[in-house]
Amino acid sequence: MTKLSVNINKIATIRNARGGNTPNLVQVAQDCERFGAEGITVHPRPDERHITTKDVYDLAKVVKTEFNIEGYPDERYMKLIADVRPAQATLVPDPPHVLTSNAGWDTKKHLIELQEIIAKIKALGVRTSIFVDTNLENIKYAAETGVDRIEFFTGPYADEFHENKEAAIAPYISAANLANELGLGINAGHDLNTENLSYFKQNIPNLLEVSIGHALISDALYWGLENTVQMYKWRLAAGN
């Protein structure tokens, strides 16, 4: 079964809009796990517009499933990984001012940099993943970085899904086949939702994990958090 990791950034965004501790981020993370999520994902940005540094340390004390920390591998991020030792560190190429992660690494251009960073993280006993697109050259060079997994940026898939789902999934199938040949684990995330998730799962061999935040939290406003986590898990199961 593909694991569902719930990205709780949006919960922190709502909390930060008013200050205080409502909604309680730690409680939401624990509830997501209780409702069936196999992981919790956060992306602590330097401006702390959603997840704060304190949140990361607080969550590290209570998350019992896989804790996944996404981020640009600057000094602050690397300290968090060293201190917390999450199950997974997912490296994204976006600088601090970017609203949301919207592109994968140019793994050829950043090969040496990524090799050094990944070696440091793996020495801490932390699984590594890097955010990539479906460019086959980027997949090949990702393997040369020494990373454990790649995470497909699925924004383009989601954008094209309703217009032509076969065309939307095609580059991901090719990239996934290559990743499997190269021994890379496969994760995915960005704009996956209840409409497009099962089809993605059906067509991507050996999909290990999906990280979903914006759509899942938005759906929870209508259906409730427990029902929504279960709905996403059902969509993953339907993709088997």
BADO-770756 format. One line per 10 residues: number of its first residue (from 1); for each residue x, y, z of N, C-alpha, C. Coordinates in pm, 1 decimal, padded with zeros to 6 digits. Layout:
<rs>
NUM	X,Y,Z,X,Y,Z,X,Y,Z ~ ...
</rs>
This chain:
<rs>
1	00082.5,-00120.8,00000.0,00000.0,00000.0,00000.0,00086.3,00126.5,00000.0 ~ 00045.6,00222.8,-00080.0,00111.6,00352.5,-00079.2,00073.6,00427.3,00048.1 ~ 00171.8,00484.3,00114.7,00145.7,00556.7,00239.3,00092.9,00697.4,00211.4 ~ 00002.5,00741.2,00297.1,-00049.2,00877.8,00292.3,00018.1,00960.0,00401.2 ~ 00092.7,01062.1,00359.3,00150.3,01157.3,00453.5,00072.4,01287.9,00440.8 ~ 00015.6,01334.1,00550.5,-00065.8,01455.7,00548.6,00022.7,01576.9,00576.1 ~ 00023.2,01669.6,00481.8,00096.0,01794.8,00499.6,00006.0,01891.7,00576.8 ~ 00052.7,01934.1,00693.6,-00032.3,02016.5,00781.5,00006.0,02164.6,00778.9 ~ 00074.5,02207.1,00675.4,00108.5,02349.7,00663.0,-00013.7,02440.1,00673.9 ~ -00123.0,02399.8,00605.5,-00241.2,02487.0,00600.8,-00306.5,02501.7,00737.3
11	-00293.1,02402.1,00822.4,-00344.4,02415.7,00959.4,-00268.5,02526.6,01031.5 ~ -00137.0,02528.9,01011.2,-00055.8,02634.1,01073.2,-00089.5,02771.2,01014.8 ~ -00122.6,02775.8,00886.4,-00160.9,02903.1,00824.7,-00285.5,02960.3,00891.0 ~ -00384.9,02875.2,00913.2,-00507.7,02920.2,00979.6,-00477.2,02967.1,01121.4 ~ -00399.8,02891.1,01194.8,-00363.5,02928.8,01331.9,-00291.8,03063.9,01335.4 ~ -00196.2,03081.5,01245.7,-00115.6,03202.9,01246.5,-00195.1,03327.5,01209.8 ~ -00307.6,03307.8,01140.8,-00389.7,03422.9,01101.6,-00444.7,03497.7,01221.9 ~ -00462.8,03426.0,01333.9,-00517.4,03489.5,01453.5,-00421.3,03486.9,01572.2 ~ -00309.7,03415.2,01558.7,-00222.4,03399.5,01673.6,-00280.3,03294.5,01767.2 ~ -00218.0,03275.3,01879.6,-00267.0,03175.2,01973.8,-00238.9,03034.4,01924.6
21	-00324.0,02941.6,01963.9,-00299.4,02801.3,01932.1,-00425.0,02730.2,01883.2 ~ -00507.0,02803.3,01808.1,-00627.9,02746.1,01750.3,-00625.6,02766.0,01598.9 ~ -00633.0,02656.1,01522.7,-00635.5,02515.8,01565.5,-00500.7,02470.0,01619.6 ~ -00504.8,02368.4,01704.4,-00385.9,02314.9,01768.4,-00313.9,02221.5,01671.4 ~ -00200.2,02266.0,01622.1,-00127.8,02193.1,01518.5,-00086.2,02053.7,01564.7 ~ -00035.5,02044.4,01685.8,00009.6,01915.6,01738.4,-00107.7,01819.0,01748.8 ~ -00221.0,01867.4,01796.7,-00338.8,01782.0,01808.9,-00386.5,01734.8,01672.1 ~ -00382.8,01825.2,01574.6,-00424.8,01786.3,01438.9,-00334.4,01676.4,01384.9 ~ -00204.2,01689.9,01406.5,-00111.2,01586.6,01360.2,-00142.4,01452.6,01425.5 ~ -00165.2,01454.7,01555.2,-00197.7,01331.1,01626.1,-00330.4,01272.0,01577.7
31	-00427.3,01358.9,01550.5,-00556.0,01311.9,01501.3,-00542.7,01250.7,01361.7 ~ -00463.0,01313.4,01275.2,-00442.0,01257.9,01141.5,-00385.5,01116.7,01150.7 ~ -00290.4,01097.0,01240.6,-00235.0,00963.4,01261.2,-00342.9,00868.2,01313.8 ~ -00420.4,00915.6,01408.3,-00525.9,00831.3,01467.6,-00630.2,00793.3,01363.0 ~ -00652.8,00881.8,01265.7,-00751.8,00856.5,01161.9,-00695.9,00771.4,01047.5 ~ -00566.9,00740.1,01052.1,-00511.8,00647.7,00953.0,-00396.2,00697.0,00870.0 ~ -00357.5,00823.3,00881.6,-00242.6,00871.8,00805.2,-00116.5,00799.3,00850.0 ~ -00032.4,00763.5,00753.1,00092.5,00693.1,00784.3,00211.9,00786.5,00795.2 ~ 00187.1,00916.7,00783.6,00295.5,01012.2,00795.7,00242.3,01153.3,00812.3 ~ 00329.4,01240.6,00863.8,00300.2,01383.2,00877.4,00412.1,01460.3,00807.7
41	00373.7,01552.5,00720.9,00469.6,01633.7,00646.0,00457.4,01780.3,00686.4 ~ 00571.4,01846.7,00697.8,00574.3,01991.7,00720.4,00680.9,02052.7,00631.6 ~ 00662.4,02180.3,00601.5,00761.7,02256.1,00524.1,00786.9,02387.4,00597.5 ~ 00882.4,02388.1,00689.6,00908.5,02509.1,00768.8,00989.8,02612.1,00690.4 ~ 00923.7,02714.0,00639.6,00993.3,02817.4,00561.9,01056.8,02921.0,00654.3 ~ 01161.0,02987.4,00605.8,01232.8,03083.6,00691.2,01145.7,03194.7,00747.6 ~ 01042.2,03239.7,00672.4,00957.3,03348.0,00722.5,00850.3,03298.0,00819.6 ~ 00844.6,03166.8,00840.1,00750.4,03105.0,00934.3,00606.2,03145.9,00908.0 ~ 00571.3,03159.2,00781.4,00434.2,03200.2,00749.9,00332.8,03091.3,00778.8 ~ 00379.4,02969.2,00794.6,00289.5,02863.1,00842.4,00362.7,02781.9,00949.5
51	00436.1,02680.7,00914.4,00508.2,02601.0,01013.2,00625.8,02679.5,01070.6 ~ 00635.0,02686.6,01201.6,00744.6,02756.6,01267.0,00852.2,02656.7,01310.1 ~ 00966.9,02711.7,01346.5,01074.2,02626.8,01398.2,01027.1,02553.0,01523.1 ~ 00956.3,02622.8,01610.4,00904.6,02560.2,01732.3,00809.2,02446.0,01699.1 ~ 00727.3,02464.0,01596.0,00635.6,02358.2,01555.5,00710.5,02229.1,01523.8 ~ 00821.9,02242.3,01453.7,00898.0,02123.6,01414.3,00943.9,02046.5,01537.4 ~ 00997.7,02117.7,01634.6,01044.4,02051.2,01756.4,00927.6,01993.3,01836.6 ~ 00816.7,02065.4,01840.3,00699.4,02015.5,01912.9,00644.3,01888.6,01847.4 ~ 00637.0,01888.7,01715.8,00583.9,01773.4,01644.6,00675.8,01652.5,01657.0 ~ 00805.3,01677.2,01659.2,00901.6,01567.5,01669.1,00880.9,01485.3,01796.3
61	00825.1,01548.2,01898.9,00803.5,01479.4,02026.4,00682.5,01386.3,02023.2 ~ 00590.6,01408.6,01928.9,00463.4,01335.9,01934.4,00432.2,01251.0,01811.2 ~ 00490.0,01283.7,01696.0,00458.7,01208.0,01574.5,00510.1,01065.1,01588.7 ~ 00420.7,00970.4,01572.6,00456.5,00829.7,01590.3,00470.1,00756.4,01457.0 ~ 00418.8,00816.2,01351.2,00435.3,00757.7,01217.8,00561.4,00818.5,01156.2 ~ 00565.8,00833.8,01026.6,00684.2,00891.5,00961.9,00673.9,01043.8,00957.1 ~ 00772.3,01108.6,01013.8,00779.1,01254.7,01011.8,00866.1,01295.2,00893.4 ~ 00808.0,01372.1,00802.5,00876.8,01415.8,00680.5,00891.9,01567.6,00684.6 ~ 01015.3,01615.3,00680.1,01040.4,01759.7,00680.7,01089.9,01801.1,00542.9 ~ 01011.3,01883.2,00475.4,01049.0,01936.9,00345.1,01120.9,02070.6,00364.4
71	01201.7,02107.1,00265.8,01259.5,02240.1,00271.0,01380.3,02258.3,00181.8 ~ 01412.9,02384.1,00162.7,01534.8,02420.1,00090.3,01652.2,02398.1,00185.3 ~ 01755.9,02326.9,00141.4,01861.4,02283.9,00234.3,01962.3,02392.9,00271.1 ~ 01911.8,02498.5,00333.8,02001.7,02601.6,00384.4,02048.0,02562.3,00524.9 ~ 02121.8,02650.5,00589.3,02178.5,02619.0,00720.8,02069.2,02591.4,00823.9 ~ 01962.7,02669.5,00820.9,01853.5,02651.8,00916.0,01788.9,02515.0,00899.6 ~ 01760.7,02477.2,00775.7,01698.8,02348.1,00748.9,01788.0,02233.3,00793.9 ~ 01915.4,02243.5,00763.3,02007.5,02135.2,00798.4,02017.6,02118.4,00950.0 ~ 02008.3,02229.7,01024.1,02011.2,02219.8,01170.8,01887.0,02147.8,01222.1 ~ 01771.5,02179.1,01162.6,01648.5,02111.3,01203.1,01659.7,01960.1,01180.4
81	01712.3,01921.8,01066.9,01725.5,01779.4,01036.6,01821.8,01712.6,01134.8 ~ 01930.6,01778.8,01163.8,02028.8,01722.5,01257.2,01971.8,01709.6,01397.8 ~ 01891.8,01808.1,01438.7,01835.5,01806.9,01573.9,01721.1,01706.4,01587.4 ~ 01634.6,01700.9,01486.4,01510.5,01624.0,01496.0,01528.1,01479.8,01449.1 ~ 01612.3,01458.4,01348.4,01630.6,01326.0,01288.7,01495.7,01266.2,01246.6 ~ 01425.9,01332.6,01153.3,01296.2,01280.3,01109.4,01314.7,01151.4,01029.8 ~ 01204.6,01086.4,00999.2,01212.8,00966.4,00916.1,01263.5,01001.0,00776.4 ~ 01224.9,01119.3,00727.8,01259.6,01157.4,00591.0,01284.0,01307.3,00580.5 ~ 01385.5,01342.8,00502.9,01411.1,01481.9,00467.3,01391.2,01495.0,00317.1 ~ 01298.2,01581.2,00277.5,01269.0,01601.8,00135.6,01321.8,01737.7,00092.9
91	01417.3,01737.9,00001.7,01482.4,01860.8,-00041.0,01408.8,01920.9,-00159.7 ~ 01371.4,02048.0,-00146.4,01303.4,02119.6,-00253.5,01389.7,02237.8,-00296.5 ~ 01383.1,02276.1,-00424.8,01475.7,02377.3,-00474.7,01429.1,02521.1,-00462.1 ~ 01312.4,02544.7,-00401.2,01257.5,02679.2,-00401.2,01322.6,02768.4,-00295.6 ~ 01358.8,02890.1,-00334.0,01413.9,02986.9,-00239.2,01305.9,03040.1,-00145.9 ~ 01343.2,03116.3,-00041.9,01248.8,03156.6,00063.4,01125.4,03233.9,00016.8 ~ 01134.9,03315.0,-00090.9,01023.8,03402.9,-00128.0,00914.6,03331.5,-00207.7 ~ 00937.1,03208.1,-00250.5,00840.2,03137.1,-00333.8,00717.2,03100.1,-00251.5 ~ 00597.7,03118.3,-00311.7,00473.3,03092.6,-00239.8,00456.8,02944.7,-00206.9 ~ 00482.9,02859.5,-00306.4,00472.9,02715.0,-00285.5,00569.6,02646.2,-00379.9
101	00607.9,02524.2,-00349.0,00702.1,02451.5,-00433.9,00639.5,02428.2,-00570.5 ~ 00704.8,02476.4,-00676.4,00643.4,02469.9,-00809.0,00737.2,02421.3,-00917.7 ~ 00846.6,02356.4,-00879.0,00939.8,02301.8,-00976.8,01031.6,02202.7,-00907.6 ~ 01088.1,02113.5,-00987.8,01182.2,02017.2,-00933.2,01326.0,02065.3,-00948.4 ~ 01417.8,01989.0,-00890.6,01559.9,02020.5,-00898.9,01613.4,01999.4,-01040.1 ~ 01704.1,02085.6,-01080.8,01790.8,02057.8,-01195.8,01906.2,01977.0,-01138.0 ~ 01891.2,01846.5,-01139.3,01985.4,01761.1,-01067.1,02123.0,01755.9,-01133.2 ~ 02128.7,01781.2,-01262.6,02258.8,01787.2,-01329.9,02335.9,01910.7,-01285.8 ~ 02270.1,02024.7,-01286.2,02333.2,02150.4,-01247.7,02377.3,02149.6,-01102.5 ~ 02296.8,02089.4,-01015.6,02322.3,02092.1,-00871.3,02377.2,01959.2,-00818.2
111	02432.9,01878.2,-00907.4,02474.8,01743.7,-00869.6,02571.1,01742.4,-00751.5 ~ 02677.7,01816.6,-00758.6,02779.3,01814.5,-00652.9,02720.2,01864.2,-00521.7 ~ 02644.1,01972.4,-00529.2,02580.3,02029.2,-00409.9,02487.6,01926.8,-00344.5 ~ 02405.8,01861.9,-00426.5,02311.9,01763.8,-00373.8,02383.9,01641.4,-00317.3 ~ 02489.5,01598.4,-00382.5,02566.3,01484.8,-00331.4,02618.2,01513.4,-00190.4 ~ 02669.9,01632.6,-00169.9,02725.9,01668.5,-00039.0,02616.9,01677.3,00067.5 ~ 02505.6,01741.6,00032.5,02395.3,01757.7,00128.5,02334.6,01622.8,00164.3 ~ 02309.6,01541.6,00064.3,02247.0,01411.4,00087.5,02337.4,01321.6,00170.9 ~ 02466.2,01326.4,00145.9,02560.2,01246.5,00226.0,02554.8,01286.9,00373.0 ~ 02544.0,01416.2,00398.8,02536.9,01464.0,00536.9,02409.0,01416.1,00604.9
121	02298.6,01422.8,00533.2,02170.7,01383.1,00591.7,02166.2,01232.5,00614.4 ~ 02213.7,01156.4,00518.2,02211.9,01010.2,00533.3,02302.6,00965.6,00647.8 ~ 02409.1,01040.8,00672.8,02497.8,01007.9,00785.0,02427.6,01022.9,00919.1 ~ 02316.7,01099.2,00920.2,02237.0,01116.0,01042.0,02135.2,01003.4,01059.4 ~ 02129.9,00913.6,00962.3,02032.0,00805.2,00968.3,01895.2,00845.1,00919.3 ~ 01888.9,00950.5,00838.4,01762.1,01003.1,00787.4,01747.8,00967.2,00639.9 ~ 01630.9,00914.7,00602.4,01603.5,00884.1,00462.1,01593.9,01014.4,00382.1 ~ 01644.3,01013.5,00261.0,01647.2,01134.6,00179.4,01556.9,01122.4,00057.4 ~ 01500.0,01236.1,00019.1,01417.9,01243.9,-00100.7,01439.1,01381.1,-00162.2 ~ 01433.7,01388.2,-00294.3,01444.1,01518.3,-00360.8,01327.8,01536.5,-00457.8
131	01280.8,01658.7,-00465.6,01166.9,01699.3,-00547.4,01213.3,01710.7,-00692.2 ~ 01149.6,01637.2,-00784.2,01192.0,01639.1,-00924.0,01071.5,01644.2,-01017.1 ~ 01099.6,01685.2,-01141.7,00998.1,01677.1,-01245.9,01017.1,01545.5,-01321.1 ~ 00955.8,01533.2,-01437.5,00961.5,01406.6,-01511.4,01069.3,01405.1,-01619.3 ~ 01151.5,01508.3,-01624.5,01262.4,01510.2,-01719.5,01354.1,01391.6,-01690.5 ~ 01373.5,01305.8,-01787.8,01448.2,01182.6,-01764.0,01594.0,01208.8,-01726.1 ~ 01650.1,01317.4,-01778.2,01787.5,01350.9,-01740.3,01795.8,01384.4,-01591.7 ~ 01693.5,01453.1,-01540.8,01691.8,01484.1,-01397.5,01678.4,01357.8,-01312.6 ~ 01605.8,01258.6,-01363.9,01594.2,01131.5,-01292.1,01729.1,01060.4,-01288.7 ~ 01798.0,01059.1,-01402.5,01928.8,00992.2,-01409.9,02029.1,01056.9,-01314.0
141	02033.6,01188.5,-01312.1,02128.4,01255.9,-01223.8,02084.5,01249.2,-01078.0 ~ 01954.0,01236.0,-01054.9,01907.2,01215.7,-00917.0,01968.9,01089.5,-00859.5 ~ 01974.6,00985.5,-00939.7,02034.0,00859.9,-00892.8,02180.5,00878.8,-00855.3 ~ 02249.0,00968.2,-00924.9,02391.4,00991.4,-00898.2,02414.8,01072.7,-00771.0 ~ 02311.0,01135.2,-00719.7,02327.8,01211.8,-00595.6,02339.7,01121.9,-00473.3 ~ 02295.5,00996.2,-00487.0,02294.9,00906.5,-00372.2,02165.9,00911.2,-00292.7 ~ 02066.3,00981.8,-00342.6,01939.8,00996.5,-00271.3,01865.4,00862.8,-00264.9 ~ 01783.5,00846.7,-00161.2,01704.3,00724.9,-00146.1,01580.7,00725.7,-00234.9 ~ 01513.8,00840.4,-00239.6,01388.5,00850.7,-00314.1,01381.9,00981.8,-00391.1 ~ 01292.8,00984.3,-00488.2,01253.6,01109.0,-00553.4,01107.1,01134.0,-00520.0
151	01068.7,01260.8,-00519.4,00927.1,01295.9,-00507.3,00885.5,01368.7,-00633.3 ~ 00794.5,01309.1,-00708.9,00746.5,01372.6,-00830.1,00664.3,01496.7,-00797.5 ~ 00697.0,01607.8,-00865.5,00615.1,01728.2,-00861.3,00495.6,01703.4,-00952.9 ~ 00378.9,01685.0,-00894.5,00261.4,01642.5,-00970.1,00168.5,01757.2,-01010.4 ~ 00215.5,01880.8,-00995.9,00135.1,01994.6,-01038.3,00093.8,01987.4,-01184.8 ~ 00186.4,01961.7,-01278.5,00147.2,01952.2,-01419.9,00046.6,01840.9,-01447.1 ~ 00060.3,01729.9,-01376.5,-00036.2,01620.2,-01391.1,-00175.5,01667.0,-01349.6 ~ -00184.0,01733.0,-01234.8,-00313.3,01779.9,-01185.8,-00374.1,01883.2,-01279.7 ~ -00291.2,01969.3,-01336.4,-00340.6,02073.7,-01426.3,-00403.0,02015.5,-01552.6 ~ -00346.8,01906.3,-01602.6,-00390.6,01849.9,-01730.6,-00489.4,01734.6,-01714.6
161	-00508.1,01689.2,-01592.4,-00583.5,01565.7,-01569.3,-00722.2,01567.4,-01633.0 ~ -00800.2,01672.0,-01611.9,-00937.7,01673.3,-01660.3,-00946.5,01691.0,-01811.6 ~ -00845.0,01749.5,-01869.0,-00844.1,01770.6,-02014.2,-00804.0,01644.4,-02089.2 ~ -00701.7,01576.6,-02037.6,-00651.9,01455.5,-02104.4,-00569.0,01376.3,-02004.8 ~ -00632.4,01288.0,-01930.5,-00561.8,01219.9,-01822.8,-00454.6,01124.5,-01873.9 ~ -00475.7,01066.7,-01993.6,-00373.9,00977.1,-02048.3,-00246.6,01054.4,-02081.6 ~ -00262.7,01172.3,-02141.1,-00146.1,01255.0,-02172.0,-00082.5,01308.4,-02044.0 ~ -00166.2,01337.0,-01944.6,-00114.4,01392.4,-01819.2,-00024.9,01292.4,-01746.5 ~ -00063.5,01165.6,-01748.5,00011.3,01064.9,-01672.5,00131.2,01010.8,-01749.3 ~ 00131.3,01021.3,-01881.3,00233.2,00956.0,-01964.4,00377.0,00987.9,-01922.8
171	00414.9,01114.6,-01904.2,00554.6,01141.0,-01866.1,00591.0,01086.9,-01728.7 ~ 00492.8,01075.6,-01640.4,00518.5,01021.3,-01506.8,00542.9,00870.2,-01512.5 ~ 00473.6,00802.3,-01602.5,00496.9,00659.0,-01619.5,00639.3,00634.3,-01668.2 ~ 00681.2,00710.1,-01768.8,00817.4,00694.3,-01821.4,00921.3,00724.2,-01714.3 ~ 00899.0,00832.5,-01639.6,00993.8,00870.4,-01534.6,00995.9,00767.1,-01422.3 ~ 00879.6,00713.5,-01388.0,00872.3,00613.1,-01282.0,00941.6,00484.7,-01323.2 ~ 00924.3,00443.7,-01447.5,00991.8,00323.2,-01495.5,01142.7,00338.9,-01487.8 ~ 01192.5,00455.4,-01525.4,01336.2,00480.1,-01516.9,01381.8,00481.6,-01371.3 ~ 01305.3,00547.7,-01285.9,01341.5,00553.4,-01143.7,01348.9,00413.3,-01083.3 ~ 01254.2,00328.8,-01119.6,01256.4,00191.0,-01070.7,01380.1,00116.3,-01121.0
181	01416.6,00138.2,-01246.1,01535.8,00074.2,-01301.6,01662.0,00118.0,-01228.3 ~ 01663.1,00243.4,-01184.9,01780.4,00300.2,-01118.6,01781.8,00274.6,-00968.7 ~ 01677.4,00209.5,-00918.1,01672.7,00177.2,-00776.1,01629.2,00291.2,-00686.3 ~ 01559.1,00388.7,-00742.4,01510.2,00502.0,-00664.3,01368.9,00474.5,-00615.4 ~ 01343.7,00499.4,-00487.5,01207.3,00494.8,-00437.6,01128.4,00612.1,-00493.0 ~ 00996.5,00597.4,-00501.0,00912.9,00701.1,-00561.8,00808.7,00751.8,-00463.8 ~ 00811.8,00883.3,-00439.2,00707.2,00955.8,-00368.5,00643.0,01053.2,-00466.7 ~ 00534.0,01115.7,-00427.0,00469.5,01214.0,-00514.3,00391.9,01313.8,-00431.2 ~ 00376.9,01434.0,-00485.8,00298.1,01533.8,-00416.1,00285.5,01663.9,-00491.9 ~ 00179.8,01733.9,-00470.4,00144.4,01867.1,-00518.5,00017.1,01858.3,-00603.0
191	-00090.8,01911.4,-00547.7,-00220.5,01920.4,-00614.8,-00285.7,01784.6,-00642.0 ~ -00241.0,01681.2,-00575.2,-00315.0,01555.2,-00579.8,-00441.3,01570.5,-00495.5 ~ -00550.9,01511.8,-00543.9,-00678.3,01525.9,-00473.4,-00764.3,01401.7,-00494.9 ~ -00887.9,01405.2,-00445.7,-00972.9,01286.4,-00454.1,-01009.5,01250.9,-00597.5 ~ -01001.3,01345.9,-00689.3,-01039.0,01319.2,-00827.5,-00926.2,01255.0,-00907.3 ~ -00803.2,01293.5,-00880.3,-00692.5,01246.5,-00964.8,-00599.4,01146.1,-00897.9 ~ -00620.5,01118.3,-00769.9,-00525.2,01036.5,-00695.0,-00527.6,00889.9,-00736.7 ~ -00645.2,00830.5,-00747.6,-00653.0,00687.8,-00780.7,-00589.0,00658.3,-00916.2 ~ -00614.8,00742.4,-01013.7,-00559.0,00720.6,-01147.7,-00407.0,00729.9,-01144.5 ~ -00355.1,00823.3,-01067.5,-00210.1,00835.0,-01055.2,-00153.2,00707.8,-00993.3
201	-00215.7,00662.9,-00885.3,-00168.7,00542.5,-00817.3,-00175.1,00420.6,-00908.8 ~ -00280.1,00408.1,-00986.8,-00296.6,00293.6,-01076.1,-00184.7,00283.3,-01179.0 ~ -00129.4,00396.4,-01217.2,-00036.8,00399.2,-01329.7,00110.2,00414.8,-01292.4 ~ 00139.4,00439.1,-01166.4,00277.8,00458.9,-01124.9,00324.3,00336.5,-01046.1 ~ 00411.3,00256.2,-01104.4,00456.5,00134.2,-01036.3,00543.3,00166.1,-00914.9 ~ 00516.1,00095.2,-00806.1,00596.3,00106.8,-00683.7,00591.8,00247.0,-00622.2 ~ 00474.8,00308.0,-00624.4,00457.5,00437.5,-00558.2,00455.4,00415.3,-00407.4 ~ 00552.3,00471.0,-00337.6,00568.6,00443.3,-00195.1,00489.5,00537.4,-00105.2 ~ 00478.7,00665.8,-00145.8,00418.5,00765.0,-00056.1,00364.3,00881.6,-00135.9 ~ 00251.7,00934.5,-00090.8,00203.2,01062.4,-00142.8,00192.9,01159.2,-00025.9
211	00232.7,01281.9,-00050.6,00222.8,01387.8,00049.3,00116.9,01485.8,00001.7 ~ 00008.9,01499.6,00079.0,-00104.2,01581.2,00035.9,-00144.8,01674.1,00149.4 ~ -00156.6,01802.0,00116.7,-00192.7,01899.5,00217.9,-00308.8,01988.3,00177.9 ~ -00287.5,02074.4,00079.5,-00385.3,02178.1,00047.0,-00523.3,02119.3,00016.8 ~ -00529.4,02022.0,-00073.1,-00658.8,01964.8,-00110.3,-00721.9,01890.7,00006.4 ~ -00642.1,01814.6,00079.1,-00696.6,01736.0,00189.9,-00752.6,01826.0,00300.0 ~ -00678.7,01928.6,00337.1,-00727.1,02018.9,00442.2,-00849.7,02095.4,00393.9 ~ -00851.9,02133.6,00266.3,-00968.7,02202.3,00211.5,-01091.3,02111.8,00212.5 ~ -01072.2,01986.6,00173.4,-01183.9,01891.6,00175.0,-01235.8,01869.3,00317.4 ~ -01144.8,01872.8,00413.6,-01183.4,01849.6,00553.4,-01279.1,01957.0,00604.9
221	-01278.2,02075.6,00543.2,-01371.6,02180.3,00583.6,-01516.0,02136.8,00558.4 ~ -01536.8,02052.8,00458.0,-01670.7,02004.6,00424.3,-01700.9,01869.1,00486.5 ~ -01602.9,01779.9,00485.3,-01628.7,01640.5,00520.9,-01576.6,01601.9,00658.7 ~ -01500.3,01690.2,00722.1,-01439.8,01656.4,00849.8,-01307.2,01585.7,00829.6 ~ -01217.6,01602.0,00923.6,-01082.1,01551.4,00907.3,-01077.4,01398.9,00901.6 ~ -01150.4,01333.0,00990.7,-01145.5,01187.0,00993.0,-01198.8,01128.5,00862.7 ~ -01313.6,01175.6,00818.8,-01370.2,01125.8,00693.3,-01276.7,01151.9,00575.8 ~ -01214.1,01268.9,00575.7,-01130.0,01306.4,00463.0,-01004.4,01220.3,00456.2 ~ -00938.8,01198.3,00568.8,-00820.9,01110.2,00569.3,-00860.4,00972.3,00518.4 ~ -00973.0,00922.7,00562.6,-01018.7,00791.4,00517.4,-01052.1,00791.3,00368.1
231	-01108.4,00900.5,00318.1,-01139.0,00909.8,00175.5,-01012.3,00903.8,00090.5 ~ -00909.3,00972.6,00135.8,-00783.4,00970.4,00060.0,-00717.9,00832.9,00066.3 ~ -00726.1,00768.4,00181.3,-00673.0,00632.8,00190.7,-00753.0,00538.1,00101.1 ~ -00883.1,00557.3,00093.6,-00966.6,00474.8,00005.6,-00928.1,00496.4,-00139.8 ~ -00901.1,00622.1,-00178.2,-00860.1,00649.3,-00315.8,-00728.9,00579.3,-00348.9 ~ -00637.2,00576.4,-00254.1,-00511.8,00504.7,-00275.3,-00536.2,00355.2,-00288.5 ~ -00624.5,00300.4,-00205.0,-00655.8,00158.2,-00212.1,-00724.1,00124.3,-00343.3 ~ -00807.9,00214.6,-00392.7,-00877.6,00191.9,-00519.1,-00782.5,00191.8,-00637.1 ~ -00664.1,00247.6,-00616.3,-00565.2,00250.3,-00723.4,-00483.1,00123.7,-00733.2 ~ -00505.4,00029.2,-00643.5,-00427.7,-00095.5,-00646.9,-00472.0,-00184.2,-00764.2
</rs>
